């Protein structure tokens, strides 16, 4: 549950960052949709990451959903301990901190 909350934090950061750049609600919804669609395809949800071209494999490292899917699959299907997921958890923490910090700074700047 804690790791799902961590992924929700990163998703919230993406949403807040997109909404801070958008002028209208429709613009924000379109921006998030345009980010989510490629993220779902590149995260390994539909297609295995190993079957993607090397360029797309590299691009998938910048998608938080990739790390969350590894965590969920490992915990639920493989019953792996948290020590084996340390790299994915650290990546999600970094994404969460960076995205929420960027969103907070952008939002503060927009209020001024």
Secondary structure in CASP SS format (residue, H / E / C, confidence):
PFRMAT SS
TARGET T0000
AUTHOR 0000-0000-0000
METHOD secondary structure of the structure
MODEL  1
X C 1.00
X H 1.00
X H 1.00
X H 1.00
X H 1.00
X H 1.00
X H 1.00
X H 1.00
X H 1.00
X H 1.00
X H 1.00
X H 1.00
X H 1.00
X H 1.00
X H 1.00
X H 1.00
X H 1.00
X H 1.00
X H 1.00
X H 1.00
X H 1.00
X C 1.00
X C 1.00
X C 1.00
X H 1.00
X H 1.00
X H 1.00
X H 1.00
X H 1.00
X H 1.00
X H 1.00
X H 1.00
X H 1.00
X H 1.00
X H 1.00
X H 1.00
X H 1.00
X H 1.00
X H 1.00
X H 1.00
X H 1.00
X H 1.00
X C 1.00
X C 1.00
X C 1.00
X C 1.00
X C 1.00
X C 1.00
X H 1.00
X H 1.00
X H 1.00
X C 1.00
X C 1.00
X H 1.00
X H 1.00
X H 1.00
X H 1.00
X H 1.00
X H 1.00
X H 1.00
X H 1.00
X H 1.00
X C 1.00
X H 1.00
X H 1.00
X H 1.00
X H 1.00
X H 1.00
X H 1.00
X H 1.00
X H 1.00
X H 1.00
X H 1.00
X H 1.00
X H 1.00
X H 1.00
X H 1.00
X H 1.00
X C 1.00
X C 1.00
X C 1.00
X H 1.00
X H 1.00
X H 1.00
X H 1.00
X H 1.00
X H 1.00
X H 1.00
X H 1.00
X H 1.00
X H 1.00
X H 1.00
X H 1.00
X H 1.00
X H 1.00
X H 1.00
X H 1.00
X H 1.00
X H 1.00
X H 1.00
X H 1.00
X H 1.00
X H 1.00
X H 1.00
X H 1.00
X H 1.00
X H 1.00
X H 1.00
X H 1.00
X H 1.00
X H 1.00
X C 1.00
END
